[in-house]
């Protein structure tokens, strides 16, 4: 049971996309054939959904390169996301509709999971393709709508309405969807734990969000916590937690995690980071390429 899981992280998803491009170019992977389950949250849902329906990873990389500045074009009336979302959802929605067209979750060529958050009912919400006879709710949901919901991070974009649900970013509870995917394999798909092999790709972890020097200074939500820093830190913490739990569930031979850390903060919405993200992805793929190939090809039956 091979699982691919891709973290959320806004524009930083380009890092994960480029890692996957290197995997395809070097190892020759056909992702919807090599993976029995693909899961992606927020920006990772764009990549996961594209791979699950057979859109080339090169095309996914080009979306970040061509449209990153358009998607993250600030709305000056938002006052930094305090009065309204920082960015218009229209551009992202249009791009997703262009790429996925009328494709629905039932059209996925492999099992697909997209976490979101039901903010209307205070519940988690997981979109799934129609791989289980016990779960058929989402088969006719357009992929573009499911991805838009998973990408609708508070402050950055307005929530998405998919009748009858009001949905926001899946990163609020599953920014790293590895644990969701492994749990699905163990429970609904009834896979033995020893049969699971997971490739988990992150989008970077920033560490330096708050300064010890400011502890005794004015510390309100705006002056100390900061809405942007607070959200980014929460998403990072969720990714770290899921990684830690999965590391305890799976042995080292079953699990490859590709990610990077930095001492500075990593914004979700800075397209100027693309060259640095590409460089890091190249380096990290090179380091992990042997482990990735072992996970994909070891004992693989054509």
Secondary structure in CASP SS format (residue, H / E / C, confidence):
PFRMAT SS
TARGET T0000
AUTHOR 0000-0000-0000
METHOD secondary structure of the structure
MODEL  1
X C 1.00
X E 1.00
X E 1.00
X E 1.00
X E 1.00
X E 1.00
X C 1.00
X C 1.00
X C 1.00
X H 1.00
X H 1.00
X H 1.00
X H 1.00
X H 1.00
X H 1.00
X H 1.00
X H 1.00
X H 1.00
X H 1.00
X H 1.00
X H 1.00
X H 1.00
X H 1.00
X H 1.00
X H 1.00
X H 1.00
X H 1.00
X C 1.00
X C 1.00
X C 1.00
X H 1.00
X H 1.00
X H 1.00
X H 1.00
X C 1.00
X C 1.00
X E 1.00
X E 1.00
X E 1.00
X E 1.00
X C 1.00
X C 1.00
X H 1.00
X H 1.00
X H 1.00
X H 1.00
X H 1.00
X H 1.00
X H 1.00
X H 1.00
X H 1.00
X H 1.00
X C 1.00
X C 1.00
X C 1.00
X C 1.00
X H 1.00
X H 1.00
X H 1.00
X H 1.00
X H 1.00
X H 1.00
X H 1.00
X H 1.00
X H 1.00
X H 1.00
X H 1.00
X H 1.00
X H 1.00
X H 1.00
X H 1.00
X C 1.00
X C 1.00
X C 1.00
X C 1.00
X H 1.00
X H 1.00
X H 1.00
X C 1.00
X C 1.00
X C 1.00
X C 1.00
X C 1.00
X C 1.00
X C 1.00
X C 1.00
X C 1.00
X C 1.00
X H 1.00
X H 1.00
X H 1.00
X H 1.00
X H 1.00
X H 1.00
X H 1.00
X H 1.00
X H 1.00
X H 1.00
X H 1.00
X H 1.00
X C 1.00
X C 1.00
X C 1.00
X E 1.00
X H 1.00
X H 1.00
X H 1.00
X C 1.00
X C 1.00
X C 1.00
X E 1.00
X E 1.00
X E 1.00
X E 1.00
X E 1.00
X E 1.00
X E 1.00
X E 1.00
X C 1.00
X C 1.00
X C 1.00
X C 1.00
X E 1.00
X E 1.00
X E 1.00
X E 1.00
X E 1.00
X E 1.00
X C 1.00
X C 1.00
X C 1.00
X E 1.00
X C 1.00
X C 1.00
X E 1.00
X C 1.00
X C 1.00
X C 1.00
X C 1.00
X C 1.00
X C 1.00
X E 1.00
X H 1.00
X H 1.00
X H 1.00
X H 1.00
X H 1.00
X H 1.00
X H 1.00
X H 1.00
X H 1.00
X C 1.00
X C 1.00
X C 1.00
X C 1.00
X C 1.00
X C 1.00
X C 1.00
X C 1.00
X E 1.00
X E 1.00
X E 1.00
X C 1.00
X C 1.00
X E 1.00
X E 1.00
X E 1.00
X E 1.00
X E 1.00
X C 1.00
X H 1.00
X H 1.00
X H 1.00
X H 1.00
X C 1.00
X C 1.00
X C 1.00
X H 1.00
X H 1.00
X H 1.00
X H 1.00
X H 1.00
X H 1.00
X H 1.00
X H 1.00
X H 1.00
X C 1.00
X C 1.00
X C 1.00
X C 1.00
X C 1.00
X C 1.00
X H 1.00
X H 1.00
X H 1.00
X C 1.00
X E 1.00
X E 1.00
X E 1.00
X E 1.00
X E 1.00
X C 1.00
X C 1.00
X C 1.00
X E 1.00
X E 1.00
X C 1.00
X C 1.00
X C 1.00
X C 1.00
X C 1.00
X H 1.00
X H 1.00
X H 1.00
X C 1.00
X C 1.00
X C 1.00
X C 1.00
X C 1.00
X C 1.00
X H 1.00
X H 1.00
X H 1.00
X H 1.00
X H 1.00
X C 1.00
X H 1.00
X H 1.00
X H 1.00
X H 1.00
X H 1.00
X H 1.00
X H 1.00
X H 1.00
X H 1.00
X H 1.00
X H 1.00
X H 1.00
X H 1.00
X H 1.00
X H 1.00
X H 1.00
X H 1.00
X H 1.00
X H 1.00
X H 1.00
X H 1.00
X H 1.00
X H 1.00
X C 1.00
X C 1.00
X H 1.00
X H 1.00
X H 1.00
X E 1.00
X E 1.00
X E 1.00
X E 1.00
X C 1.00
X C 1.00
X E 1.00
X E 1.00
X C 1.00
X C 1.00
X C 1.00
X C 1.00
X C 1.00
X C 1.00
X C 1.00
X C 1.00
X H 1.00
X H 1.00
X H 1.00
X H 1.00
X H 1.00
X H 1.00
X H 1.00
X H 1.00
X H 1.00
X H 1.00
X H 1.00
X H 1.00
X H 1.00
X H 1.00
X H 1.00
X H 1.00
X H 1.00
X H 1.00
X H 1.00
X H 1.00
X H 1.00
X H 1.00
X H 1.00
X H 1.00
X H 1.00
X H 1.00
X H 1.00
X C 1.00
X C 1.00
X C 1.00
X C 1.00
X C 1.00
END
